């Protein structure tokens, strides 16, 4: 059942999960489109969902970058002074996840999309925040292959250690699993793990998924008749090296900043372009 929001028209449900529902809404006054995240507080543990919305709004409202989704307002619905629900008003993004569109993009295009996401993350880091939940589902691809990074619910102040383990196991850097201070290299790990998953269909080994059957995980969402994607060893060496360095358990071995990650992506694209040019048959005389 749709929610009732004064001065907004609810157009439909965009998705749901982890105790929240996303709605597409239209401002009655301006006609502008928004995404509204709605959570209900029905039991004590649901307060963590509100805490995540607070973190998302605190981070997103201070950022202004074309690759980062904006957040505009956080509203609480109270009953007898208790918070019974919360709504986060965000920029509406018309796009599909990087995971959904991975087979429509060339390797070079995927690198370009990740470069855009990394540029947004660089702005986030300079503003003092770490995203801490980079994964293919949190990178939306709009028309013209424009990237938009979403879901800042796990974000934290840079160099901050979280009191409990938070994140997505297949993309979680070791320092997240160990509840150590997070920094830009934490998000570098997430981008490297994202690139690995998108290109190979399988997750990298992390501290949180080592005891899981990696082969069964790799086939999630794949049809039996699909050709299996390449393994890491079968990828171009420049790409495999980028993934290995970005996903190093030792954060000192990863690209130290998003600018370095972007430079590595650009270098990889140049290498691929030169390889493709060399592979072209010679023109007939």
Secondary structure as UniProt FT lines:
FT   TURN            6..7
FT   STRAND          8..17
FT   TURN            18..19
FT   STRAND          20..27
FT   TURN            28..30
FT   STRAND          33..40
FT   HELIX           44..46
FT   HELIX           47..60
FT   TURN            61..62
FT   TURN            66..67
FT   STRAND          71..79
FT   TURN            80..81
FT   STRAND          82..91
FT   STRAND          96..97
FT   TURN            98..101
FT   HELIX           102..104
FT   HELIX           107..126
FT   TURN            127..128
FT   STRAND          129..130
FT   HELIX           136..138
FT   STRAND          139..142
FT   HELIX           143..145
FT   STRAND          146..149
FT   TURN            153..154
FT   STRAND          156..157
FT   TURN            158..159
FT   HELIX           169..171
FT   HELIX           174..177
FT   TURN            178..179
FT   HELIX           184..200
FT   TURN            207..211
FT   HELIX           214..218
FT   TURN            219..221
FT   TURN            224..225
FT   HELIX           232..234
FT   HELIX           237..246
FT   HELIX           251..253
FT   HELIX           258..279
//
